Amino acid sequence: MICIIRIRGRVGLKKEINETLNRLRLRRKYTCVVLEGNKVQLGMIKKIKDFIAFGEIDNKTFENLVEKRGQLIDKKNKVDFKKAVKELEKGKKYEELNLKPFFRLHPPRKGINSKLHFPKGVLGDNKEKINDLVGRML
């Protein structure tokens, strides 16, 4: 599964970039989504790679993300987050499990270089290092 985190803000964006970010539910800075990564989604990621950090997320980090930052749609119905992670990996949708399809994160501890691409900064494809970044943002 692919984890996408919006790094850049809203000021000065082109309309097409803003529309793509909205379709991926990345409306605010430091918002995260986890997707399966089909052909259409990969094309959208390629289009906005200068505004986001993305990479392959492992199961342990995904469990921590859902447990600590998962928000319920209907607060009256409780959710077991361990079962929800297993169901999401099988292919169920977030709405079926009473979870919002995005996660709001803190700014990363120890800071980031948000204007440079991956080896020096965080923009673009972070591959396996996205797990460290998500861990610092929880």
Stockholm file with secondary structure:
# STOCKHOLM 1.0

chainA/1-138         MICIIRIRGRVGLKKEINETLNRLRLRRKYTCVVLEGNKVQLGMIKKIKDFIAFGEIDNKTFENLVEKRGQLIDKKNKVDFKKAVKELEKGKKYEELNLKPFFRLHPPRKGINSKLHFPKGVLGDNKEKINDLVGRML
#=GR chainA/1-138 SS CEEEEECSCSTTCCHHHHHHHHHTTCCSTTEEEEECCCHHHHHHHHHTTTTEEEEECCHHHHHHHHHHHCCBSSTTSCCCHHHHHHHHHHTCCTGGGTBCSCEECCCCTTCCCTTSBTTTSSBEECGGGHHHHHHHHC
#=GC SS_cons         CEEEEECSCSTTCCHHHHHHHHHTTCCSTTEEEEECCCHHHHHHHHHTTTTEEEEECCHHHHHHHHHHHCCBSSTTSCCCHHHHHHHHHHTCCTGGGTBCSCEECCCCTTCCCTTSBTTTSSBEECGGGHHHHHHHHC
//
